[in-house]
Amino acid sequence: MVRATVHRYAIDANRDPAGVSLYPGQNTTTLCPLTDFDGAPIWTTGQEPSPDEVEARRQAWHAPYHAALQAEIDRVRARHGIAVVYDCHSIRSRIPFLFDGLLPVFSIGTNGG
C-alpha cells in the first residue's frame, strides 16, 4: 500500500506535477490548492505558497509519493503480470463548485491503460 502522508492543502498528490488542469475549462484546485472545494480561500491574503514553495513541496512530497507508487506498480506487475491500483480518497458527493450532479461512490477506470 502506498498512501500520502501530507494534507492535500499542503500539496495535492492527485494533481499533475506541472500544474496542468485535470478538468480544462472547469473549476478545479491546483497542485498546492489556493481554495477549498467550495471555492473559499484557504490561505490568508499574501500567505499563499510562492512558486518556489510549490516546487519545494512538489520535490519533498509529490515526487516521492509518485515514485513509491510507480515502484509498487512495477513490483506487482513483475510478480503477477498485471497490477490493479485502487486510488482511494474521500470527497463529498456534491461539490457544485467543481462538478455538476452527484459524484459516484466508487469509480472504476483504467486512466488510459
C-alpha positions, 0 to 999 in steps of 0.5 A: 500500500502506498498512501500520502502522508501530507494534507492535500492543502499542503500539496495535492498528490492527485494533481499533475506535477506541472500544474496542468488542469485535470478538468480544462475549462472547469473549476478545479484546485491546483497542485498546492490548492489556493481554495477549498472545494467550495471555492473559499480561500484557504490561505490568508491574503499574501500567505499563499505558497510562492512558486518556489514553495510549490516546487519545494513541496512538489520535490519533498512530497509529490515526487516521492509519493509518485515514485513509491507508487510507480515502484509498487506498480512495477513490483506487482506487475513483475510478480503477477503480470498485471497490477490493479491500483485502487486510488482511494480518497474521500470527497463529498458527493456534491461539490457544485463548485467543481462538478455538476450532479452527484459524484459516484461512490466508487469509480472504476477506470483504467486512466488510459491503460 
